[in-house]
Amino acid sequence: MQGWKKTALLAASCVLIVAMVVVWFWVDLGTADGIASVIGASAGVAGLAYALISSNGTQQTGPTLTVSKTGKATATGGGTANTGITMLGAGQQVQARTDETGDAESDGSGDANSGIRLT
């Protein structure tokens, strides 16, 4: 959530709490109970409508990874060389793009990567 949205949510919550206390002291508790029920139901419907409208049927995706103009990766003697991105636990959807990556060379026992590796 963005900073201004958090601030607005906090301010609105504080205003509602103060308003609720004022209503408790201004009217009897039976009337306050009825008002609270109407306000609570309205807030629930508004929250549901906001959730349905803001989702727009889009599917949430993970991070966008971009690797561009990497150098040469050379791995020897069982070592590992990486000039790109290695992301562990990529169980989520990830958008990945490479552009002009360098050469990846290994002597057969090493592991070289100059692009994107999702594991």
N, CA, C and O atoms as CSV, one atom per row, in Angstrom:
chain,resi,resn,atom,element,x,y,z
A,1,MET,N,N,0.852,-1.167,0.000
A,1,MET,CA,C,0.000,0.000,0.000
A,1,MET,C,C,0.901,1.235,0.000
A,1,MET,O,O,1.897,1.289,0.722
A,2,GLN,N,N,0.544,2.211,-0.808
A,2,GLN,CA,C,1.330,3.428,-0.912
A,2,GLN,C,C,1.184,4.279,0.341
A,2,GLN,O,O,0.212,4.142,1.085
A,3,GLY,N,N,2.169,5.170,0.574
A,3,GLY,CA,C,2.206,5.983,1.778
A,3,GLY,C,C,0.981,6.842,1.984
A,3,GLY,O,O,0.450,6.908,3.093
A,4,TRP,N,N,0.518,7.510,0.922
A,4,TRP,CA,C,-0.649,8.390,1.074
A,4,TRP,C,C,-1.903,7.587,1.354
A,4,TRP,O,O,-2.805,8.066,2.042
A,5,LYS,N,N,-1.973,6.372,0.833
A,5,LYS,CA,C,-3.151,5.533,1.100
A,5,LYS,C,C,-3.177,5.106,2.568
A,5,LYS,O,O,-4.237,5.072,3.192
A,6,LYS,N,N,-1.998,4.779,3.115
A,6,LYS,CA,C,-1.931,4.410,4.531
A,6,LYS,C,C,-2.346,5.586,5.407
A,6,LYS,O,O,-3.085,5.421,6.377
A,7,THR,N,N,-1.862,6.777,5.052
A,7,THR,CA,C,-2.199,7.967,5.827
A,7,THR,C,C,-3.700,8.247,5.772
A,7,THR,O,O,-4.314,8.552,6.794
A,8,ALA,N,N,-4.288,8.143,4.580
A,8,ALA,CA,C,-5.729,8.370,4.431
A,8,ALA,C,C,-6.532,7.334,5.211
A,8,ALA,O,O,-7.537,7.668,5.839
A,9,LEU,N,N,-6.093,6.085,5.172
A,9,LEU,CA,C,-6.796,5.024,5.899
A,9,LEU,C,C,-6.713,5.263,7.403
A,9,LEU,O,O,-7.702,5.089,8.114
A,10,LEU,N,N,-5.545,5.658,7.890
A,10,LEU,CA,C,-5.377,5.930,9.309
A,10,LEU,C,C,-6.225,7.126,9.747
A,10,LEU,O,O,-6.861,7.086,10.800
A,11,ALA,N,N,-6.232,8.183,8.943
A,11,ALA,CA,C,-7.030,9.371,9.274
A,11,ALA,C,C,-8.516,9.035,9.296
A,11,ALA,O,O,-9.229,9.444,10.213
A,12,ALA,N,N,-8.988,8.297,8.298
A,12,ALA,CA,C,-10.402,7.920,8.246
A,12,ALA,C,C,-10.776,7.040,9.439
A,12,ALA,O,O,-11.861,7.185,10.003
A,13,SER,N,N,-9.890,6.138,9.819
A,13,SER,CA,C,-10.159,5.271,10.980
A,13,SER,C,C,-10.267,6.089,12.261
A,13,SER,O,O,-11.146,5.845,13.087
A,14,CYS,N,N,-9.365,7.066,12.425
A,14,CYS,CA,C,-9.415,7.915,13.620
A,14,CYS,C,C,-10.707,8.732,13.663
A,14,CYS,O,O,-11.322,8.866,14.721
A,15,VAL,N,N,-11.115,9.272,12.532
A,15,VAL,CA,C,-12.356,10.045,12.466
A,15,VAL,C,C,-13.549,9.157,12.832
A,15,VAL,O,O,-14.436,9.588,13.569
A,16,LEU,N,N,-13.576,7.941,12.328
A,16,LEU,CA,C,-14.687,7.028,12.634
A,16,LEU,C,C,-14.713,6.655,14.113
A,16,LEU,O,O,-15.789,6.537,14.700
A,17,ILE,N,N,-13.544,6.467,14.719
A,17,ILE,CA,C,-13.504,6.127,16.145
A,17,ILE,C,C,-14.026,7.285,16.984
A,17,ILE,O,O,-14.811,7.078,17.910
A,18,VAL,N,N,-13.596,8.501,16.668
A,18,VAL,CA,C,-14.085,9.680,17.397
A,18,VAL,C,C,-15.588,9.840,17.199
A,18,VAL,O,O,-16.314,10.128,18.150
A,19,ALA,N,N,-16.053,9.656,15.976
A,19,ALA,CA,C,-17.490,9.782,15.694
A,19,ALA,C,C,-18.289,8.738,16.475
A,19,ALA,O,O,-19.382,9.021,16.966
A,20,MET,N,N,-17.737,7.537,16.583
A,20,MET,CA,C,-18.431,6.475,17.309
A,20,MET,C,C,-18.566,6.838,18.797
A,20,MET,O,O,-19.626,6.644,19.392
A,21,VAL,N,N,-17.504,7.356,19.382
A,21,VAL,CA,C,-17.560,7.745,20.798
A,21,VAL,C,C,-18.550,8.890,21.002
A,21,VAL,O,O,-19.298,8.898,21.980
A,22,VAL,N,N,-18.557,9.858,20.080
A,22,VAL,CA,C,-19.498,10.980,20.176
A,22,VAL,C,C,-20.935,10.470,20.111
A,22,VAL,O,O,-21.786,10.927,20.874
A,23,VAL,N,N,-21.215,9.532,19.212
A,23,VAL,CA,C,-22.575,8.983,19.092
A,23,VAL,C,C,-22.962,8.269,20.373
A,23,VAL,O,O,-24.112,8.367,20.800
A,24,TRP,N,N,-22.023,7.543,21.009
A,24,TRP,CA,C,-22.336,6.846,22.256
A,24,TRP,C,C,-22.777,7.815,23.335
A,24,TRP,O,O,-23.706,7.525,24.088
A,25,PHE,N,N,-22.124,8.959,23.418
A,25,PHE,CA,C,-22.473,9.922,24.461
A,25,PHE,C,C,-23.671,10.787,24.084
A,25,PHE,O,O,-24.364,11.290,24.969
A,26,TRP,N,N,-23.924,10.967,22.816
A,26,TRP,CA,C,-24.981,11.858,22.358
A,26,TRP,C,C,-26.354,11.192,22.421
A,26,TRP,O,O,-27.338,11.825,22.803
A,27,VAL,N,N,-26.418,9.907,22.044
A,27,VAL,CA,C,-27.695,9.190,22.045
A,27,VAL,C,C,-27.596,8.020,23.012
A,27,VAL,O,O,-26.518,7.705,23.517
A,28,ASP,N,N,-28.725,7.385,23.261
A,28,ASP,CA,C,-28.706,6.230,24.154
A,28,ASP,C,C,-28.070,5.028,23.440
A,28,ASP,O,O,-27.956,5.023,22.215
A,29,LEU,N,N,-27.666,4.032,24.193
A,29,LEU,CA,C,-26.933,2.894,23.630
A,29,LEU,C,C,-27.777,2.071,22.654
A,29,LEU,O,O,-27.222,1.476,21.730
A,30,GLY,N,N,-29.068,2.022,22.826
A,30,GLY,CA,C,-29.929,1.295,21.889
A,30,GLY,C,C,-29.917,1.930,20.511
A,30,GLY,O,O,-29.814,1.233,19.501
A,31,THR,N,N,-30.021,3.238,20.468
A,31,THR,CA,C,-29.953,3.951,19.193
A,31,THR,C,C,-28.566,3.834,18.592
A,31,THR,O,O,-28.422,3.652,17.383
A,32,ALA,N,N,-27.533,3.940,19.441
A,32,ALA,CA,C,-26.151,3.808,18.967
A,32,ALA,C,C,-25.913,2.427,18.355
A,32,ALA,O,O,-25.177,2.284,17.378
A,33,ASP,N,N,-26.550,1.411,18.950
A,33,ASP,CA,C,-26.408,0.055,18.419
A,33,ASP,C,C,-26.992,-0.038,17.007
A,33,ASP,O,O,-26.393,-0.647,16.121
A,34,GLY,N,N,-28.145,0.559,16.808
A,34,GLY,CA,C,-28.769,0.564,15.481
A,34,GLY,C,C,-27.940,1.315,14.455
A,34,GLY,O,O,-27.781,0.868,13.319
A,35,ILE,N,N,-27.412,2.463,14.869
A,35,ILE,CA,C,-26.569,3.257,13.961
A,35,ILE,C,C,-25.313,2.476,13.599
A,35,ILE,O,O,-24.904,2.447,12.438
A,36,ALA,N,N,-24.701,1.841,14.602
A,36,ALA,CA,C,-23.485,1.059,14.354
A,36,ALA,C,C,-23.753,-0.102,13.396
A,36,ALA,O,O,-22.904,-0.426,12.565
A,37,SER,N,N,-24.913,-0.723,13.505
A,37,SER,CA,C,-25.253,-1.826,12.596
A,37,SER,C,C,-25.358,-1.346,11.159
A,37,SER,O,O,-24.856,-1.998,10.243
A,38,VAL,N,N,-26.010,-0.206,10.958
A,38,VAL,CA,C,-26.155,0.339,9.611
A,38,VAL,C,C,-24.799,0.751,9.050
A,38,VAL,O,O,-24.490,0.462,7.894
A,39,ILE,N,N,-23.992,1.423,9.865
A,39,ILE,CA,C,-22.666,1.854,9.400
A,39,ILE,C,C,-21.779,0.648,9.113
A,39,ILE,O,O,-21.053,0.638,8.118
A,40,GLY,N,N,-21.828,-0.363,9.968
A,40,GLY,CA,C,-21.020,-1.570,9.757
A,40,GLY,C,C,-21.403,-2.297,8.478
A,40,GLY,O,O,-20.535,-2.738,7.725
A,41,ALA,N,N,-22.702,-2.423,8.233
A,41,ALA,CA,C,-23.161,-3.087,7.008
A,41,ALA,C,C,-22.757,-2.279,5.780
A,41,ALA,O,O,-22.357,-2.845,4.762
A,42,SER,N,N,-22.862,-0.957,5.879
A,42,SER,CA,C,-22.467,-0.103,4.752
A,42,SER,C,C,-20.967,-0.221,4.478
A,42,SER,O,O,-20.547,-0.289,3.323
A,43,ALA,N,N,-20.172,-0.244,5.528
A,43,ALA,CA,C,-18.719,-0.388,5.355
A,43,ALA,C,C,-18.378,-1.743,4.735
A,43,ALA,O,O,-17.472,-1.838,3.907
A,44,GLY,N,N,-19.090,-2.774,5.130
A,44,GLY,CA,C,-18.847,-4.097,4.551
A,44,GLY,C,C,-19.170,-4.147,3.069
A,44,GLY,O,O,-18.402,-4.701,2.281
A,45,VAL,N,N,-20.298,-3.574,2.686
A,45,VAL,CA,C,-20.680,-3.531,1.274
A,45,VAL,C,C,-19.688,-2.684,0.479
A,45,VAL,O,O,-19.307,-3.051,-0.632
A,46,ALA,N,N,-19.267,-1.547,1.049
A,46,ALA,CA,C,-18.292,-0.696,0.361
A,46,ALA,C,C,-16.958,-1.423,0.188
A,46,ALA,O,O,-16.334,-1.317,-0.868
A,47,GLY,N,N,-16.515,-2.153,1.203
A,47,GLY,CA,C,-15.271,-2.923,1.113
A,47,GLY,C,C,-15.350,-4.016,0.064
A,47,GLY,O,O,-14.399,-4.234,-0.686
A,48,LEU,N,N,-16.479,-4.701,0.012
A,48,LEU,CA,C,-16.672,-5.742,-0.999
A,48,LEU,C,C,-16.673,-5.149,-2.400
A,48,LEU,O,O,-16.054,-5.696,-3.313
A,49,ALA,N,N,-17.366,-4.033,-2.569
A,49,ALA,CA,C,-17.400,-3.378,-3.885
A,49,ALA,C,C,-16.007,-2.924,-4.300
A,49,ALA,O,O,-15.628,-3.081,-5.461
A,50,TYR,N,N,-15.235,-2.360,-3.365
A,50,TYR,CA,C,-13.873,-1.917,-3.668
A,50,TYR,C,C,-12.993,-3.100,-4.090
A,50,TYR,O,O,-12.224,-2.997,-5.045
A,51,ALA,N,N,-13.110,-4.217,-3.376
A,51,ALA,CA,C,-12.310,-5.394,-3.709
A,51,ALA,C,C,-12.658,-5.918,-5.099
A,51,ALA,O,O,-11.767,-6.301,-5.857
A,52,LEU,N,N,-13.928,-5.937,-5.434
A,52,LEU,CA,C,-14.343,-6.433,-6.746
A,52,LEU,C,C,-13.929,-5.487,-7.864
A,52,LEU,O,O,-13.514,-5.936,-8.932
A,53,ILE,N,N,-14.035,-4.193,-7.633
A,53,ILE,CA,C,-13.680,-3.213,-8.663
A,53,ILE,C,C,-12.174,-3.139,-8.862
A,53,ILE,O,O,-11.704,-3.057,-9.996
A,54,SER,N,N,-11.407,-3.169,-7.768
A,54,SER,CA,C,-9.955,-3.003,-7.883
A,54,SER,C,C,-9.259,-4.222,-8.451
A,54,SER,O,O,-8.152,-4.092,-8.974
A,55,SER,N,N,-9.859,-5.404,-8.373
A,55,SER,CA,C,-9.191,-6.600,-8.903
A,55,SER,C,C,-9.239,-6.636,-10.427
A,55,SER,O,O,-8.294,-7.114,-11.053
A,56,ASN,N,N,-10.298,-6.151,-11.031
A,56,ASN,CA,C,-10.459,-6.103,-12.494
A,56,ASN,C,C,-10.206,-7.445,-13.167
A,56,ASN,O,O,-9.935,-7.486,-14.367
A,57,GLY,N,N,-10.288,-8.526,-12.434
A,57,GLY,CA,C,-10.074,-9.838,-13.025
A,57,GLY,C,C,-8.635,-10.103,-13.428
A,57,GLY,O,O,-8.367,-11.083,-14.123
A,58,THR,N,N,-7.709,-9.264,-13.015
A,58,THR,CA,C,-6.311,-9.472,-13.374
A,58,THR,C,C,-5.663,-10.422,-12.391
A,58,THR,O,O,-6.018,-10.478,-11.213
A,59,GLN,N,N,-4.712,-11.158,-12.906
A,59,GLN,CA,C,-3.992,-12.104,-12.081
A,59,GLN,C,C,-2.711,-11.448,-11.599
A,59,GLN,O,O,-1.986,-10.839,-12.385
A,60,GLN,N,N,-2.432,-11.572,-10.308
A,60,GLN,CA,C,-1.228,-10.973,-9.781
A,60,GLN,C,C,-0.011,-11.765,-10.246
A,60,GLN,O,O,-0.031,-12.996,-10.280
A,61,THR,N,N,1.037,-11.048,-10.601
A,61,THR,CA,C,2.267,-11.689,-11.033
A,61,THR,C,C,3.381,-11.323,-10.082
A,61,THR,O,O,3.285,-10.368,-9.311
A,62,GLY,N,N,4.425,-12.093,-10.152
A,62,GLY,CA,C,5.585,-11.844,-9.320
A,62,GLY,C,C,6.435,-10.728,-9.898
A,62,GLY,O,O,5.958,-9.904,-10.680
A,63,PRO,N,N,7.687,-10.712,-9.507
A,63,PRO,CA,C,8.569,-9.639,-9.954
A,63,PRO,C,C,8.897,-9.728,-11.436
A,63,PRO,O,O,8.749,-10.782,-12.055
A,64,THR,N,N,9.339,-8.622,-11.992
A,64,THR,CA,C,9.820,-8.583,-13.367
A,64,THR,C,C,11.336,-8.547,-13.322
A,64,THR,O,O,11.923,-7.618,-12.766
A,65,LEU,N,N,11.969,-9.549,-13.903
A,65,LEU,CA,C,13.421,-9.643,-13.907
A,65,LEU,C,C,13.949,-9.275,-15.280
A,65,LEU,O,O,13.423,-9.738,-16.292
A,66,THR,N,N,14.981,-8.447,-15.325
A,66,THR,CA,C,15.596,-8.051,-16.580
A,66,THR,C,C,17.105,-8.160,-16.446
A,66,THR,O,O,17.695,-7.634,-15.501
A,67,VAL,N,N,17.725,-8.846,-17.397
A,67,VAL,CA,C,19.177,-8.939,-17.455
A,67,VAL,C,C,19.602,-8.379,-18.799
A,67,VAL,O,O,19.095,-8.787,-19.844
A,68,SER,N,N,20.541,-7.435,-18.762
A,68,SER,CA,C,20.954,-6.777,-19.990
A,68,SER,C,C,22.454,-6.524,-19.982
A,68,SER,O,O,23.018,-6.075,-18.983
A,69,LYS,N,N,23.091,-6.818,-21.112
A,69,LYS,CA,C,24.502,-6.500,-21.339
A,69,LYS,C,C,25.421,-7.014,-20.242
A,69,LYS,O,O,26.230,-6.265,-19.696
A,70,THR,N,N,25.290,-8.293,-19.926
A,70,THR,CA,C,26.142,-8.888,-18.899
A,70,THR,C,C,27.491,-9.258,-19.499
A,70,THR,O,O,27.652,-9.330,-20.717
A,71,GLY,N,N,28.430,-9.486,-18.639
A,71,GLY,CA,C,29.758,-9.893,-19.082
A,71,GLY,C,C,29.843,-11.397,-19.252
A,71,GLY,O,O,28.832,-12.100,-19.273
A,72,LYS,N,N,31.064,-11.871,-19.371
A,72,LYS,CA,C,31.325,-13.287,-19.583
A,72,LYS,C,C,31.373,-14.002,-18.232
A,72,LYS,O,O,31.985,-13.507,-17.286
A,73,ALA,N,N,30.730,-15.161,-18.148
A,73,ALA,CA,C,30.765,-15.984,-16.936
A,73,ALA,C,C,31.550,-17.247,-17.254
A,73,ALA,O,O,31.186,-17.993,-18.163
A,74,THR,N,N,32.637,-17.493,-16.502
A,74,THR,CA,C,33.472,-18.673,-16.715
A,74,THR,C,C,33.605,-19.420,-15.402
A,74,THR,O,O,34.050,-18.855,-14.403
A,75,ALA,N,N,33.220,-20.690,-15.401
A,75,ALA,CA,C,33.306,-21.524,-14.211
A,75,ALA,C,C,34.248,-22.689,-14.486
A,75,ALA,O,O,34.109,-23.385,-15.491
A,76,THR,N,N,35.203,-22.896,-13.591
A,76,THR,CA,C,36.144,-24.006,-13.724
A,76,THR,C,C,36.273,-24.730,-12.395
A,76,THR,O,O,35.974,-24.181,-11.335
A,77,GLY,N,N,36.722,-25.963,-12.474
A,77,GLY,CA,C,37.015,-26.744,-11.272
A,77,GLY,C,C,35.835,-26.942,-10.346
A,77,GLY,O,O,36.015,-26.977,-9.129
A,78,GLY,N,N,34.646,-27.073,-10.876
A,78,GLY,CA,C,33.458,-27.303,-10.057
A,78,GLY,C,C,32.887,-26.036,-9.443
A,78,GLY,O,O,31.964,-26.109,-8.632
A,79,GLY,N,N,33.414,-24.878,-9.811
A,79,GLY,CA,C,32.939,-23.610,-9.269
A,79,GLY,C,C,31.681,-23.124,-9.960
A,79,GLY,O,O,31.174,-23.755,-10.887
A,80,THR,N,N,31.195,-22.001,-9.495
A,80,THR,CA,C,29.994,-21.390,-10.054
A,80,THR,C,C,30.308,-19.952,-10.447
A,80,THR,O,O,30.943,-19.218,-9.689
A,81,ALA,N,N,29.861,-19.555,-11.631
A,81,ALA,CA,C,30.020,-18.178,-12.086
A,81,ALA,C,C,28.671,-17.670,-12.572
A,81,ALA,O,O,27.949,-18.363,-13.288
A,82,ASN,N,N,28.345,-16.437,-12.165
A,82,ASN,CA,C,27.045,-15.873,-12.524
A,82,ASN,C,C,27.195,-14.375,-12.770
A,82,ASN,O,O,27.657,-13.644,-11.895
A,83,THR,N,N,26.810,-13.924,-13.944
A,83,THR,CA,C,26.763,-12.485,-14.210
A,83,THR,C,C,25.329,-12.043,-14.474
A,83,THR,O,O,25.086,-10.910,-14.890
A,84,GLY,N,N,24.398,-12.932,-14.231
A,84,GLY,CA,C,22.984,-12.611,-14.442
A,84,GLY,C,C,22.234,-12.641,-13.127
A,84,GLY,O,O,22.696,-12.078,-12.134
A,85,ILE,N,N,21.083,-13.290,-13.110
A,85,ILE,CA,C,20.230,-13.366,-11.919
A,85,ILE,C,C,19.954,-14.819,-11.605
A,85,ILE,O,O,19.617,-15.599,-12.496
A,86,THR,N,N,20.095,-15.188,-10.339
A,86,THR,CA,C,19.657,-16.485,-9.856
A,86,THR,C,C,18.615,-16.230,-8.790
A,86,THR,O,O,18.889,-15.552,-7.800
A,87,MET,N,N,17.423,-16.767,-8.982
A,87,MET,CA,C,16.336,-16.558,-8.018
A,87,MET,C,C,15.899,-17.902,-7.481
A,87,MET,O,O,15.391,-18.743,-8.222
A,88,LEU,N,N,16.098,-18.100,-6.195
A,88,LEU,CA,C,15.708,-19.351,-5.550
A,88,LEU,C,C,14.247,-19.293,-5.137
A,88,LEU,O,O,13.724,-18.228,-4.806
A,89,GLY,N,N,13.601,-20.435,-5.160
A,89,GLY,CA,C,12.223,-20.509,-4.717
A,89,GLY,C,C,11.263,-19.744,-5.606
A,89,GLY,O,O,10.347,-19.092,-5.105
A,90,ALA,N,N,11.452,-19.811,-6.905
A,90,ALA,CA,C,10.595,-19.068,-7.839
A,90,ALA,C,C,9.319,-19.851,-8.102
A,90,ALA,O,O,9.042,-20.230,-9.240
A,91,GLY,N,N,8.540,-20.095,-7.052
A,91,GLY,CA,C,7.293,-20.818,-7.200
A,91,GLY,C,C,6.159,-19.937,-7.704
A,91,GLY,O,O,5.079,-20.434,-8.025
A,92,GLN,N,N,6.395,-18.657,-7.774
A,92,GLN,CA,C,5.377,-17.731,-8.244
A,92,GLN,C,C,5.607,-17.398,-9.713
A,92,GLN,O,O,6.632,-17.759,-10.290
A,93,GLN,N,N,4.653,-16.715,-10.301
A,93,GLN,CA,C,4.827,-16.289,-11.684
A,93,GLN,C,C,5.839,-15.159,-11.730
A,93,GLN,O,O,5.775,-14.213,-10.944
A,94,VAL,N,N,6.773,-15.274,-12.664
A,94,VAL,CA,C,7.829,-14.285,-12.802
A,94,VAL,C,C,7.907,-13.880,-14.261
A,94,VAL,O,O,7.893,-14.733,-15.148
A,95,GLN,N,N,7.989,-12.585,-14.513
A,95,GLN,CA,C,8.222,-12.107,-15.863
A,95,GLN,C,C,9.727,-11.909,-15.998
A,95,GLN,O,O,10.336,-11.210,-15.189
A,96,ALA,N,N,10.327,-12.521,-17.014
A,96,ALA,CA,C,11.777,-12.452,-17.179
A,96,ALA,C,C,12.127,-12.058,-18.607
A,96,ALA,O,O,11.475,-12.479,-19.563
A,97,ARG,N,N,13.187,-11.227,-18.734
A,97,ARG,CA,C,13.627,-10.780,-20.050
A,97,ARG,C,C,15.142,-10.654,-20.041
A,97,ARG,O,O,15.729,-10.141,-19.088
A,98,THR,N,N,15.767,-11.129,-21.111
A,98,THR,CA,C,17.211,-10.973,-21.261
A,98,THR,C,C,17.500,-10.212,-22.547
A,98,THR,O,O,16.726,-10.257,-23.504
A,99,ASP,N,N,18.640,-9.507,-22.551
A,99,ASP,CA,C,19.025,-8.730,-23.718
A,99,ASP,C,C,20.548,-8.640,-23.756
A,99,ASP,O,O,21.166,-8.129,-22.822
A,100,GLU,N,N,21.139,-9.124,-24.810
A,100,GLU,CA,C,22.579,-9.048,-25.030
A,100,GLU,C,C,23.387,-9.567,-23.840
A,100,GLU,O,O,24.259,-8.871,-23.321
A,101,THR,N,N,23.091,-10.790,-23.419
A,101,THR,CA,C,23.848,-11.364,-22.304
A,101,THR,C,C,25.196,-11.866,-22.805
A,101,THR,O,O,25.376,-12.151,-23.989
A,102,GLY,N,N,26.131,-11.964,-21.876
A,102,GLY,CA,C,27.477,-12.402,-22.215
A,102,GLY,C,C,27.554,-13.905,-22.405
A,102,GLY,O,O,26.558,-14.617,-22.277
A,103,ASP,N,N,28.769,-14.380,-22.715
A,103,ASP,CA,C,29.003,-15.809,-22.893
A,103,ASP,C,C,29.092,-16.484,-21.530
A,103,ASP,O,O,29.593,-15.898,-20.570
A,104,ALA,N,N,28.609,-17.703,-21.454
A,104,ALA,CA,C,28.730,-18.519,-20.245
A,104,ALA,C,C,29.533,-19.753,-20.618
A,104,ALA,O,O,29.109,-20.539,-21.465
A,105,GLU,N,N,30.700,-19.930,-19.985
A,105,GLU,CA,C,31.579,-21.047,-20.293
A,105,GLU,C,C,31.875,-21.844,-19.036
A,105,GLU,O,O,32.066,-21.284,-17.957
A,106,SER,N,N,31.911,-23.168,-19.194
A,106,SER,CA,C,32.219,-24.054,-18.089
A,106,SER,C,C,33.163,-25.135,-18.592
A,106,SER,O,O,33.072,-25.549,-19.748
A,107,ASP,N,N,34.075,-25.600,-17.729
A,107,ASP,CA,C,35.002,-26.658,-18.126
A,107,ASP,C,C,34.364,-28.041,-18.018
A,107,ASP,O,O,35.050,-29.049,-18.187
A,108,GLY,N,N,33.103,-28.102,-17.749
A,108,GLY,CA,C,32.386,-29.374,-17.654
A,108,GLY,C,C,31.997,-29.700,-16.224
A,108,GLY,O,O,30.956,-30.315,-15.991
A,109,SER,N,N,32.817,-29.296,-15.263
A,109,SER,CA,C,32.478,-29.564,-13.868
A,109,SER,C,C,31.952,-28.309,-13.167
A,109,SER,O,O,31.475,-28.385,-12.035
A,110,GLY,N,N,32.040,-27.159,-13.836
A,110,GLY,CA,C,31.560,-25.901,-13.260
A,110,GLY,C,C,30.148,-25.576,-13.716
A,110,GLY,O,O,29.536,-26.316,-14.486
A,111,ASP,N,N,29.649,-24.459,-13.224
A,111,ASP,CA,C,28.290,-24.025,-13.533
A,111,ASP,C,C,28.333,-22.529,-13.844
A,111,ASP,O,O,28.601,-21.725,-12.952
A,112,ALA,N,N,28.073,-22.147,-15.094
A,112,ALA,CA,C,28.151,-20.747,-15.512
A,112,ALA,C,C,26.791,-20.267,-16.022
A,112,ALA,O,O,26.079,-20.993,-16.715
A,113,ASN,N,N,26.448,-19.019,-15.660
A,113,ASN,CA,C,25.166,-18.437,-16.055
A,113,ASN,C,C,25.376,-16.955,-16.341
A,113,ASN,O,O,25.953,-16.236,-15.524
A,114,SER,N,N,24.914,-16.503,-17.489
A,114,SER,CA,C,24.959,-15.059,-17.767
A,114,SER,C,C,23.577,-14.531,-18.102
A,114,SER,O,O,23.443,-13.447,-18.670
A,115,GLY,N,N,22.564,-15.281,-17.757
A,115,GLY,CA,C,21.182,-14.873,-18.020
A,115,GLY,C,C,20.368,-14.919,-16.742
A,115,GLY,O,O,20.775,-14.366,-15.720
A,116,ILE,N,N,19.206,-15.582,-16.798
A,116,ILE,CA,C,18.318,-15.685,-15.643
A,116,ILE,C,C,18.097,-17.149,-15.347
A,116,ILE,O,O,17.748,-17.930,-16.232
A,117,ARG,N,N,18.304,-17.519,-14.092
A,117,ARG,CA,C,18.073,-18.901,-13.666
A,117,ARG,C,C,17.074,-18.881,-12.517
A,117,ARG,O,O,17.329,-18.290,-11.467
A,118,LEU,N,N,15.938,-19.528,-12.727
A,118,LEU,CA,C,14.895,-19.634,-11.719
A,118,LEU,C,C,14.893,-21.058,-11.196
A,118,LEU,O,O,14.774,-22.004,-11.974
A,119,THR,N,N,15.024,-21.222,-9.893
A,119,THR,CA,C,15.035,-22.580,-9.320
A,119,THR,C,C,13.973,-22.728,-8.278
A,119,THR,O,O,13.832,-23.800,-7.688
